[in-house]
């Protein structure tokens, strides 16, 4: 039988995860680059939405607000459907 190892990130690692999630938030909420096709932009948005969905599901947060992440997930899905 294999045992699942439990991972508890340090406070610094938690902050790094949040910072990376906020990079995805900023990308989704930012302006679309002019030189990117609809397909490329859709793929970029989808990748960042999936990243945020994974991050929102983590249980190691120490009071960081998930509101910007959830809002960006909604905005990203809407932008994808509008393409």
N, C-alpha and C positions, 0 to 999 in steps of 0.2 A: 504494500500500500504506500502510495506517495503522500507525503504530508505537504499541505500548502503552507508556504512560508508567509508570515505576516510581515508586511513592510510598513513601517511608520516613518514618514519623511521628517527631516529636521525642519525647524522653522524657516531656515534659509531655503531649503528645497521647496517647501510649500509656497514661499514667496516667489521663487523662480517659476513654479508651475502657474501661479496666478499672473505673473508678468507675461508669460508666454500666451496664456489665455487672452489677456488684454491686447496682445499683439494681433490675435485673430479678431477680436472685437473691433479694433481700429481699422483693420483691413476691410472687414465687412462693411463698416460704417463709412469708410472713406470713399473717395472718388474712384471710379473705374478708370484704369489707365486707357488712354486713347488708342494705343497700339495693340490691344488685345482683342481677340475674336470672341464672339458670344460663347463658343464652346470652351475656350480657355478660361474665360471669366466664370462661367458656370462651374467648371471643374475646380477652380480656385475657391470660389464661394463654398461649394459643397465640401471640399476638404477642410476648410476652416469651421464650417458648421458642425461637421462630424467631430472635429477636435474639441469644440466647445461642449458638445453633448457628452463626450467622454469626461471632460473636466467637471461639468456640473454633477455628474454621477459619483464623483469621488467623495469619500467620507473624511478626508483629512483636513478640511478647511478650518481655519481658526478665526472665524468671524468675517472673512472676506465676503463682500457682497456678490451674490450670484446674479443680481438684477441685470447688470450690463451684459453678462454672458447670455442670459435667457433672452433679453431683448435683441441681441445680435443674432441669436439662433433664429428668432422669428423674422427679423429683417432679412437675413441671408436666404431663408427659404422663400420668402416673398420675392426677393430679387431674382432668384433662380427661376421661379415660376413665371416671372414677367419677361424673361428672355425669349 
